[in-house]
């Protein structure tokens, strides 16, 4: 079983939250019995793991490669029409590649392709509706002036 991977910032946040949470839990629950674990948990999380993740980056086993994170950011954050079209093409290309390598069979390929195309049509309709609303609001603003 493969280890899960996270973006560098998310993993640092996760380590910080877990370290603080466990330190507080040990301090509140049984401060006498778990006394030695309180500073050990804090030191391990904040002074060892977070700097390790920050310095090692992709070489740390749980950090995803920057390429994957950059692809996800480009697909989500970009509002240019060419980038939107390119991001819409990526899932189809990835699906074709999975089918070509034999990861999925023809029936699953067809089902997933139909789903992607249906989702793409819905996205286009929503984009058109949003642009129509923006255009109507601009026209109303001009009329009011």
C-alpha positions in Angstrom: 0.0 0.0 0.0 1.4 3.4 -1.0 1.7 6.2 1.4 -0.6 9.2 0.9 1.0 12.4 -0.4 0.2 16.0 0.5 1.2 19.4 -0.8 4.0 20.8 1.3 2.0 23.5 2.9 -0.8 21.1 3.8 1.5 18.6 5.4 3.2 21.3 7.5 -0.3 22.5 8.6 -1.3 18.9 9.4 1.8 18.3 11.5 1.3 21.6 13.3 -2.3 20.9 14.2 -1.6 17.3 15.2 1.4 18.3 17.3 -0.5 21.1 19.1 -3.5 18.9 19.6 -1.6 15.9 21.0 0.5 18.2 23.2 -2.7 19.8 24.6 -4.4 16.4 25.0 -1.6 14.9 26.9 -1.3 18.0 29.1 -5.0 18.0 29.9 -5.8 14.3 30.3 -3.1 12.9 32.4 -0.4 15.5 33.1 1.3 13.3 35.7 1.3 10.0 33.8 2.0 11.5 30.4 4.2 14.3 31.6 7.3 13.2 29.6 5.3 13.0 26.4 4.2 16.6 26.6 7.5 18.2 25.6 8.5 15.3 23.4 5.4 15.7 21.3 5.8 19.4 21.0 9.5 19.1 20.1 9.0 16.3 17.6 6.3 18.1 15.7 7.4 21.7 15.8 11.1 21.5 16.0 11.9 18.3 14.1 9.1 17.4 11.6 8.1 20.8 10.4 11.7 21.9 9.6 12.4 18.6 8.0 9.4 18.9 5.6 10.3 22.6 4.9 13.9 21.7 4.1 13.5 18.4 2.3 10.3 19.3 0.4 9.7 16.7 -2.3 12.3 14.4 -1.0 10.3 13.9 2.2 8.2 10.7 1.7 4.8 12.3 2.3 5.2 15.4 0.1 3.7 15.4 -3.4 5.8 16.5 -6.3 5.5 20.2 -7.2 4.4 19.2 -10.7 1.2 17.6 -9.3 0.5 20.6 -7.1 1.2 23.1 -9.9 -1.1 21.2 -12.2 -3.9 21.3 -9.6 -3.3 25.0 -9.0 -3.4 25.9 -12.7 -6.6 23.9 -13.2 -8.3 25.6 -10.3 -6.8 29.1 -10.2 -6.7 30.1 -13.9 -9.6 32.0 -15.4 -8.3 32.4 -19.0 -10.3 30.6 -21.6 -7.3 28.9 -23.1 -6.2 27.6 -19.7 -9.8 26.4 -19.1 -9.8 24.5 -22.3 -6.4 23.0 -21.6 -7.5 21.9 -18.2 -10.6 20.4 -19.7 -8.4 18.4 -22.1 -6.2 17.0 -19.4 -8.7 14.6 -17.8 -9.6 13.2 -21.2 -5.9 12.8 -22.1 -5.3 11.1 -18.8 -8.3 8.8 -19.3 -7.0 7.9 -22.8 -3.6 7.1 -21.4 -5.1 4.9 -18.7 -7.1 3.0 -21.3 -4.0 2.7 -23.6 -1.9 1.3 -20.8 -4.6 -1.2 -19.9 -5.4 0.2 -16.4 -9.1 0.4 -17.4 -11.2 -1.6 -19.8 -13.3 -0.3 -22.7 -16.6 -0.2 -20.8 -15.1 1.8 -17.9 -13.3 4.1 -20.4 -16.6 4.8 -22.2 -18.5 5.4 -18.9 -15.9 7.8 -17.6 -15.6 9.6 -20.9 -19.3 10.1 -21.0 -19.2 11.5 -17.5 -16.4 13.9 -18.3 -18.2 15.2 -21.4 -21.4 15.6 -19.5 -19.6 17.5 -16.8 -17.8 19.7 -19.4 -21.2 20.6 -21.0 -22.6 21.6 -17.7 -19.5 23.7 -16.9 -19.9 25.5 -20.3 -23.6 26.2 -19.6 -22.8 27.6 -16.2 -20.0 29.8 -17.7 -22.3 31.1 -20.3 -25.0 31.8 -17.7 -22.5 33.7 -15.5 -21.2 35.7 -18.4 -24.8 36.6 -19.5 -25.6 37.8 -16.0 -22.5 39.9 -15.9 -23.3 41.4 -19.3 -26.9 42.2 -18.1 -25.6 43.8 -14.9 -23.2 46.0 -16.9 -26.1 47.1 -19.2 -28.2 47.9 -16.2 -25.4 49.9 -14.6 -25.0 51.9 -17.8 -28.7 52.6 -18.0 -28.7 53.9 -14.4 -25.8 56.3 -15.1 
